[in-house]
Amino acid sequence: MTDLLLIRITCPSRRVAEEIADAAVEQRLAACANLEGPVTSTYRWKGVVEHAFEFVLWMKAPESRWSQIEALVNELHPYEVPAIVALPCAQTSAPYAAWVNANTDS
């Protein structure tokens, strides 16, 4: 097991996803970010089933950066309750883990 996280955030637009990605990488909270989409999302919000096109932002970061990334997303994201989830990286190559840590000041 590594100390790295793969963080997934759904965003309402490419612009929002890019703004969060740029800020996280510039502030050295995440080593890199990938953007996918649009994807179709189905969810219940305030008792109503909703459908929306969203973009998925993936970031790679050390676990020690989680609270800072969560705060950044909550600051920049327009949703009342942004979907921010983190998956632990069970395995990564040693050179990649070193690169992530070097680029996040960990």
N, C-alpha and C positions, 0 to 999 in steps of 0.2 A: 504494500500500500504506500502511496506517495502522499505528500501534503498538498497536492494540487487539486483544484476544483475545476469542473466544467460547468459554467454558469449559464443558464438559459433564461432569457427575458423576452416576453412578447411585447411588441410595440405597435402603436396604431399607424405608424408611417415610417418610411425609410428615413426621413429627416430626423425623427426622434431617435431611432436606432443609431444612426450615424453620430448624432450629438452625444449620446451616452457612450458609444464606443470611443469616440475621439477623446472625450474627457477622461475616461478610465485609463486609456493608454497614455495620454499626455501626463496624467498625474501618477503614472507608474503603479496603478492599482491592479491593472491587468496587463499581461504581456502582449496579447493580441485579441482581436475580435473578428468574428465572421458573421455575415448577415445573409439570411435566407428569406425568400418570400417573393411575393406575398403567399401566405397560407390562409386557408379558411379555418376559422375558429367558431366553435359552437359552445356556448356556456350559458349558465343561468345567472342573471344579474337582477337583484331586487325583485325576485319572483317571476321574471320573464325570461324565456329562452331567447337568446340573442345569437345572431350570426354576424361575423365581421371578417374582413380581410385584415391580416396583421403581418408583421415582419418578425422573424425570430432572430434575436441577437444572441450569439454564443461568445462567451469570454473565457479565457484560460488564465487562472490566477492562483496564487497560494491561498490556502485556507485562512491564513492570518489577515488577508485583505477583505474577507467576506463582509464584515460590518461596515467598512468604508465604502465598498461597492454598493451594498444595500442602501446606505445613506445617500450616495450619489444618485442612484436610480430613483429613489423616493423624491429627491430634489428636482430632477430633470424630467421625470415621466409625468404625463398628464393624467393618467388613470388614478382614481381614488385608491384602488388596490392593485398595483402592478403585480403581474405574475413573475416572481423572481425565484427560481429554484436552482439548487446547486447539487451536482452529482460528484461524488469523490472519484478521482482517477485511480483506479486500482493499480494500474501499471502505466508507466511512460518510459520512453527511452531516457537513459541517464543524460545524454547531451541535451535533449529537449527540456527536461526538468531543470537542468542547470541554466539554460537559456531563459526560461520563464522566471526563475528566481533572480537572475542577473538583471532582467528587465523590469523587475518590480521591487528592486532594492530589498529583497528578502534575505 
